[in-house]
């Protein structure tokens, strides 16, 4: 497949019936005093999600909502790529590609596509309009599983750049968080001539040696406190990364066979990384979280999604690997208070052409999913600085 083809999500009835049967046969672990999240997702929380997934969740309604957006598939950088592509009715709209991370999918951006593409229909200024492209990274969602080695985050960036080229967009803005932030950074570094700018809600610019007093010069007290607090929150939460970076295939068997296992593995991260306290449902609907899960369950991509960690670690392009590059295209950075990485301004300015930095009052790792209005407003403000003049 080397040409763009239209696509609709159409899940077979047999697959949905198989899911219901598996959920009905869930074997829960023995009773344990797990009322909080200190050792993982509490049984009562997971049981509520599994029961709703089996008896209350309406995939067909969610499928119809997704299919209301134009979609396509293509081959890019040698990999199958599924994408949402929603064009604005505004003639001056600027193209933007928004890339998700793990354990997210393009479902994260469902609520922002309308306001971004058609601002006037959502109380905004039509001059802020975008043509929105949201790919499923290779190995994720309806891009389907990757089957060979070598698909690291740089290959993902190559695929995204090729997709935008296939769509006919010569210049565009790139946005991302989590893996999407690394994809976006790579786009800015390797494809800067195609970009108006990049925007990130997780900006990677870590100094090589945090023990060097010089790296802290210019860092404000507030930034030090935010950096330290974020480090404390994630100190005991990186075991998933060690597993997915080393033995993703072993993990894949359980996550592909058991919807309960998949739900526990992913929902725990949404609680740990979101600005929601102990209550996931204070920020997300069960339907939205389960629709995100369905993008891993139906195409059986939990294993290949995890494999991105392993391939990137082996290629030296992972989030924790040293980065010696620089991004010279205009860069915007939105700092959400509950994000795991709180990058001080001086670190960002040393590695990026930083033209916009905003501190948001609430929100965490899944910015567009958690706080769609704040996400849209901040992205518009950045784009006004870098989009071409009318």
N, C-alpha and C positions, 0 to 999 in steps of 0.2 A: 504494500500500500504506500504509494508516494503522492497521491493526490488527495485533496480534501474531500471528505464524504460526509453527507448529513448523517445524524445519529439521533436515535431516540432510546431512552431507557425502557426496556420491555422485559420484565422479569417473568419467567414462566410460572404458572400456577403451581407446578410440581415443586419448584424450588421453595416457594412460600410454605407449602404444606410440609415439606421436609424440615424447614426451620421450626414450624410449630411443634412438630413431633419431637424434635431434639430439645426444644425448650420444655416440653412436658416431661421429658425424661431426665431433666437436670438432677444431678447428684450433688447436693450441697455438702460441705465439710461438716464434721461434728460440731456441736454447739461450743461456742467460745465467747468469752467476755470481750466483744469487739464493738462496743457501742460507739467508739470514736474511730478516727481514721489513722491512728498511730501505727498500726501494722498492716494497713491496706483498707480496701473498701469493706465496710460493715455488711454482714450477711443480710440484715434487714433492708438496707438500701438496695443491694443487688437484687434481692428477692422481689422488691416492688417493681424494679425495672423489668425483670424477666417475666413477671406475671403480666405486666402491661404489654410488653413486647408480644407475648403469646396471645392475649385475649382482647386487648384494647387498641393496639397500634394498627393504623390503617395504611399499609404501604401503598396501596393503589392511589390514595389521596395524595400522599407525598410524591409518588412517582409522577402524578399529573402536574403537581406544582413545579417539579424539576423540568418536565417536558414543555412547560410554558416558555422556557428559555431556549433560544436556538443553540444547537449543539453540533459538534462534528467530531470526526476522528481522522487522523492522518498518521503518516510515519515521519518522524523527525529524529535526527541523530541516530537513526537505525532502530528506533523504538516506537511502538504504538503509542499514540497520544490522543486521549479524549479531552475535549475542551468545551466550555460554554463560551459562546461568542454573541454578545448582545450589543447591537449597534444603536447609537443614540439617534433620535429624530432631528437633533440639532446639527446643522451643517458645519459648525465650527468645533464640533466635539474633538477631543484629543484622545488617541488610543492609549489604553493602559492595560498592562498584563499584571494580574494579581496571582501570586503563587502561594499555595498553602504549605503546611508542614506536617509533622507527625505529632499526634494521632488525628490530624484534621483531614479535611477533604474540601472540595469547592462548596460543600454545604455551608461552611463557615461564612460564605459571602452572599448567601441567598438574600438576606435582608438589605444588603447595600447595593445590589445591582440596579434596582429601580431608581433610588435617589441619585446614583452616579450617572446613569444613562439618561434620565429624564428629570432633571432637577425641578423644572417648572411644575411638573405633576406632583411634586412632593414639597412644595413651598419654597423652592430654591431659585437661584438665578440660572437661566438657560446658558449663560456664558461659562458656567462651571461644568458643562456636560462632558462625559467620556464615552468612547466606545470601549466596552469592557470585555476582556478575554480572561477567563479563569480556567487554566488547564488542570487536569489531574496529573500529577507528576508520574513519569514512567514507573510502573510497579504499584501504583495506587489506583483505587477506585476502578472506574470503567476504562481506564487505560489498559487494565489487565495486568497480569503478573509479568515481570521481566523473567527471562528464561536463561540468560547468559550472564557472564561475569563482566565487570568493568563499568557498570552503571553507577557511577559516583555522582556527587552533587555538581561537578563541572559538566558531566555529560547531560545532566538534567538541564542545566543552564543552556547548553548547546541546543537541546531539543526545543526549549522555550524560544530561543532566538530564531531558530529555523521556522517554528510555527508562526511567529509574527511576520516573518518574511513571506511565508506562504500565503498569509492573509492579506498581504499587500501593504503592510504598515512599515513605511521606511523609517519613521521616527515615532517614539512612544515613551511613556513613563512606565517604570517597573516598580512594583510594590511587593513586599513580602515580610513574613515573620517566620520564626523557627527555621526549618530547612528553606522555606521561601525567602528568608532574609539572606541566607548564604547563596541561594540561586540569584537573588537580586544583586548582591554584592558582586558576584561573578559576572553578571551581565554588565554592571557598571565598569568593571575592570577590563573585560575582554571585548565588549561590544559598545563601548562608550559613544562611538560615532553614530550609533543608531538611537540614542536616548536623549530625551529632553532632561531627564533626571531620574533619580531613584529615591524611593521612600521606604522606610523600614520602621517597624515597631519592635525590633530586636537587633540593635546595631552591634556587630562584632568588630571590636577594635582593641582587643586585650593586649596590654603590654607583655613583653616576654618575661619580665621579672617583677612581680608585685612587691618583692622585698626591697627593691631599689627605691630609696626615698625620692629620687628625682622624678619618678613616674607620678608621684602624688602632688607635685607642684602645680598649682592652679586648680586643683580639685577642691570644690567647696565643702564645707562641713556637712551640708545637706546631702551632697552627692556621696560623701564617704558613708554617711549613715544609711542611705538607700542601698549602696553597694553591699555593705555589711549585712543589712537585713535580708536582702535577696539571697546572699550566700548562706545565711542561716536557714532560710526556708528550704533550700534545695540540698542541704548537706547530706541528708540521708535518703535522697530521692533519685539517685543516679544509677541504681542497680539495673534498671531497665536498659540503660544505654550500654552498660558493660555486656549484658547478654546479647542485645541486638547487634553490637559491634563485633562480637566474636563467634556466637553460635546461633545465628538467626534461624537456620534450617531446623534445628532441634525444637526451638520455640514454635515454629510454623505448624508442626503437627497438631499441637494442642489448640492453637488459635484457629486453625482451619476446621477442626473437627467439632469444637465445642462453642456454641454461641454464648454460653455462660462464661466460659473462660475468656473469650474475646471481650465481652462486655466488662468483666472485672478488670482486665488488663488496661483497657482504654478509659473507662469511666473514672478509675482512680486518678489518672493523670489530669482529667478535666477538673476534678475537685482540687487536686494539689496545685494546679497552675493557674486557676481562675480566682478572681476577686469575688468569692462566694461564701467564705467561711466554710462551715460543714454542710451547707445546704446547696447542692447542685441546682435544685429547682428554683432557687431564688434568682438565678440568672438565666438558666436555660429551660426550655420546655422538654419534657420527655420525648416528644415527637422529634424535635430537632436533634437531640443526642442520638436517638435510635436511627434516624435517617443517616447521620454520619456513620454510625456503626454498619449500616447496611451497605455502605460503599466499600467496606472491608469484607463483609460476610458474603454477599452475593457473588462478586467476582473472585473470591478466594485469594485476596491480595494481602492478607495480614503478614504472610511470610516474606513476600517480595518487598513490601513496604519496610519491614524491619531490615531487610538486606541492604537498604540504602546506607544504614549506619555502618555495616561491615565493609561495603565497597568503598565508602568514603574514608573510613579509618585506614584501610590498606593503601589507598591512593594518597593519603596525607592531606585530604581536603575536608576533613570533618570539622565540626564546631570547635573541638578542643585542640586541633593542630595549629602550630604557629603559622601566621600569615604575614608575608613580607610585602604584599602588594599595596596598591593605593587606588582609590576611586576619585577621579578628577571631575566627573560630571556632577552637577548640582545635586546635593543630597539633603533629604529631609529625614528627621528622626523624631518619632513620637514616643515619649517615655510614659508608659502606663505604670501606675504605682505598684502593681502586684506582678509585674513581669519579672522573670527569673534573672535577667541580665540588665543591670542598671549601669549604663556606660556614661561616665562623666563627659562633659562637653569637651574638655581639652584632649581627652583620648580620641574622641570622635573627630575633632578638627585636625588631629595629627595624621589621620589616615583617609579622610574624606574631605571633599569640598562642601563642607556643611553650610547650608544657607538657611536652614529652618530647623529649630528645635522647639518642641512643645511638650510641656509637662501636663498630662491629663489628670483630672481629679479622681478618676476611678477606672478600674479595668485591669486585666491581667494579660496572660499569654495569648489568648485567643481574641484579640482586640475587636475585630469586626463582628465576631460571633457574640461577644459579651456586650459590647457597647457600640452598636451600629451607628447611632447618631453622632457620637463623638468621633468615631473613625472617619465617617464621611466628611464631617466638618473640618477635621484636621487635614485630610487629604486634599480637600478643595483649597484650603489656605496655602498648602505647599505648592499645588499645581499653578496657582495664580502667579507664583514667582518664576516659574520655569516654562510655562506653556508659551507657544509663539503668540505674538501680538496679532490681533485681528487685522 
